[in-house]
Structure formats: C-alpha cells, structure tokens
Amino acid sequence: MAEGVKGEKEYVGMSSRVRETRADHHRIGRRRRCVCRHRALRSNQKNQRESTAKSVFREYLRLAFEHSDLAEPDYQKLQAQPDKYKKYSWFVAHLLWACEEILRYEEGKIWKENLQRHKLLH
C-alpha cells in the first residue's frame, strides 16, 4: 500500500502500479495547491503594498490642500517662525515617505514624474 497518502483503504486490491499512480496524483495535487497558495499570497502582498502606497500619498495630498503654505513654502517666512518650520519639516518627511511607498509599489514613468514635481516644490 502507498504509505503516507490519505485514504489508504481505497488502495486495497489494486496493483502496485495503480497504487503508485494514485499516490503520484495526490502528491501532484498537493504541489499544485501549494503553488496556488503561494501565488495568492504574493498577489495579496502586492495589493497591500499598492493600497498602503496610495493611502499614504492621498494623506500627503490632503495635508498639502489643508496647508498650502507648507505645500508651496516661503522659506524666509518659515525660517523666521521656528514652530512653522518644524511643521514644514514633518510635512516634507511625509512627502518623502509617500514617495518611498509609491516607488516601492510602482516604478512607472508617470509616478516618477508626478513625485518629482512635488519634490521640486521643496
């Protein structure tokens, strides 16, 4: 009998060749399921990276809209106001984090150009 295979009782009375063939089919089925699970896991990871990247960038855009003075800064005014300059530093840090997340997810030409435009403002 084929050992280590589910349903060994169904092999009783079969030739050894038939038992081996069925056991091979069980092993192949397990491998296929494993490959399918691996592909699904990779797909889920990619989807999660995309979702995170877009969410972080969307948050940056929201901050830029709410704080237009930080999105297009006047450096002389910022240097004269230490609290405002600190907020600006965090704003730029958020932009860089968004850029990093987007580029980790997608390295397309359109995204690179878009991110470059935002970085040039600072």
Buried (B, 14 or more C-beta within 10 A) or exposed (E): EBEEBEEEEEBEEBEEEEBEEBBEEBEEEEEEEEEEEEEEEEEEEEEEBBEBBBEBBEEBEEBBEEBEEBBEBEEEEBEEEEEBBEBBEEBBEBBBBBBEBBBEBBEEEEBBEBBEEBEEEB
